[in-house]
Amino acid sequence: MKIICIGRNYLEHVQELNNKLPTEPLFFLKPDTALVIRNRPFFYPEFSSDVHYEVELVFRICKVGKHIQEKFAPNYYKEIAIGLDMTARDLQREAASKGLPWEKAKGFDRSAPISPFVPIADYPDIANLNFSLQKNGETVQQGNSSQMIFSINKIIAHVSQFITLKTGDMFFTGTPPGVGPVQIGDKLEAFIEDKKMLMCNVR
Ligand code: MG
């Protein structure tokens, strides 16, 4: 299983970090050891002093595919979840400034807390899905999947040109504006529409 993450997929988030708008989906991977399930805690890593939350919709691949055309992409996923792309922003900025890869900043152990998956059939339209994140009971991020620069289907078409997608692979689809730091003791709660899907305490 691999975790494929899309960066810079919401305009206002691209702007808040002063990044350039991508002309094609920007992606990077997290290893399977990044995964945190069953509302287990996120442990603040000792190598960073500026860890940020990024709430993101996540979908899971349900069959093997390569060179998938956009029009056939809907056949490759049936379930959606919400996750946190936990990011060591200080390490990311340092790597980016030197033109180096992001793995240390994005792929470290437990950097991907994720909710249980639910069938996309449970929602009338996953291209118009509200999601949000609360930190200590206050809403800090709000997004809607219609605001993605690259849709789920475009993401699948693009990434599968380079990497074979396998059953169980997960895609983090990018974060809306409002990213910010966490501290030990913070409580993060992520919602799809009004339903709380994920709880994650920072320890
Ligand atoms: Mg992200």
Boltz pocket constraint, residues with backbone or C-beta under 6 A from the ligand:
constraints:
  - pocket:
      binder: B
      contacts: [[A, 5], [A, 6], [A, 7], [A, 54], [A, 56], [A, 85], [A, 172], [A, 174], [A, 175]]
      max_distance: 6.0
